[in-house]
Amino acid sequence: VRVLALFGVILFHASGAYANIPYWSVQNGTSNLAIGIRELVDVFIMPLFFFLAGYFTLSSLRKKGSWGFFKSKFWELGFAWIVIVILVLPFSWWIVNRHTATGSYLTTWFNWIQSAGQTRLGVFETPAQSVHLHFWFISLLFVLFIVFLLIYKLAGNYAGVRFSIEKTELTYRKTALAILTFGIVCTVGYFVSLLVVPDASWLTINLFLEFQPSKLFIFAACCGLGIFAYSKNWFTDGKQIGKLSTWVPATILLSAAFLMVGQGVFQNPLITTALTPAYLLLYAAVRSFLLLSVMITICSIGVRYFNRPSRTISSIASNS
């Protein structure tokens, strides 16, 4: 599943060069096809990674314990972020801007460190405003893991019961209810965020966090859904949720609906707060249920066709 998601990442970034995005580093004209592909992939690509991260959280927590879980996530994400912030990002920006920058690399580095904590909320208009580049998700994922760990510890015995691993599968009715609840919760959360901030806006806290406020609720919800899915034995032992013969047509229909309904947002990403609430609610609903459908479809395809011994599949997975 992670491999399939990575192909989506490649497609997303490649199509960005033809989508007329002001802050994109590469500009090769405008293509309606590229814009459509990018908008479709953007629906599910990062939420799917957060879902997968959540899916394996409980098993890691149970195996390592709270302190062991924290240490593993710190070394995997927290320490990596420190190295990126102190070494990788300032050097990258110095290389990119070395022809216009004044002073030496050390001057640039000190200025970079001194900018820690500076906050900006708005739409990126130039590549330079994307301070954390494509590393933005690392610190956000680390924060989500720590938040879940704190909730788990504070909830005590209640968390042990609510997040226990079920020995039996959920009934069809309970599974359908869980899926419907997730879709509704995502719709409401995304809709409210669209009323407050433009869909294309980013919140940057220099050297700490950078994310799109309108997507934050979706990322957290997908991480939570992953935790729930693992606790209810979704996709374990080759089990699928429903049938691909249902999910694939649903994904195609929802994709078509998204491309039609979403034109108002695609053409006005900087001023989505000016669109009517009724339209934003419809857009949020279609996008949220498309996200759900795509995630289940991709996971089902992974379980059905890739969950088997294969040197090729194992090699690709280990290098993803």
Order of alpha helices (4+ residues) and beta strands (2+ residues): alpha-alpha-alpha-alpha-alpha-alpha-beta-alpha-alpha-alpha-beta-beta-alpha-alpha-alpha-alpha-alpha
